[in-house]
Amino acid sequence: MNAPTFEAYAGVIWPSLYRSAYLLTGNHADAEDIAQQTLLNAYRSWSRVIRSDSLDAYLRRVLTNVFLSGRRPKKRRLELLTDTPPEPDAARPPHAPEDRLMLWPHVKSLPPRQRAVIVLRYYEDLSEQEIADVLDCSRGNVKSTAHHALKALRAALYSERTDGREN
């Protein structure tokens, strides 16, 4: 089978790259920047990229590395360009899809590497080994990073619940 041209592949992979970038950054402008930088990096080394075992996995790794490199100034990365999530509805069942909206501000507050692990595991549904490949680290490092991220998320949610009771 012939290798795809960069232009053809870029058109197919863009929605997936953008989605992952948005989940990592939390806003559209930064997501577009990171996804475009990923494609630019891929274009520059396309002859090497097409020799990889999995084009998608290769670009996912590039995307994650671009995000983690933190090329943009921190103050710009922290700007929130989306609306506030809706207030929780007591009538809906627990763990409804809207719960992700309540959790999202806390995910965005995680350090970049912890956020990357959470996004790749729970939003992109990758295995520990796939995440380790993307981040170029061991499975143990992925487990440890996920543990610390989940611990921070639980603490933030607990704090949010107890703050709500005191008011």
Salt bridges, closest charged atoms under 4 A:
ASP30 OD1 - ARG72 NH1 2.03
ASP33 OD2 - ARG72 NH1 2.63
ASP99 OD1 - ARG92 NH1 2.77
GLU124 OE2 - ARG19 NH1 2.70
ASP125 OD1 - ARG121 NH1 3.67
GLU128 OE1 - ARG139 NH2 2.94
ASP136 OD2 - ARG61 NH2 3.09
GLU160 OE2 - HIS106 NE2 2.89
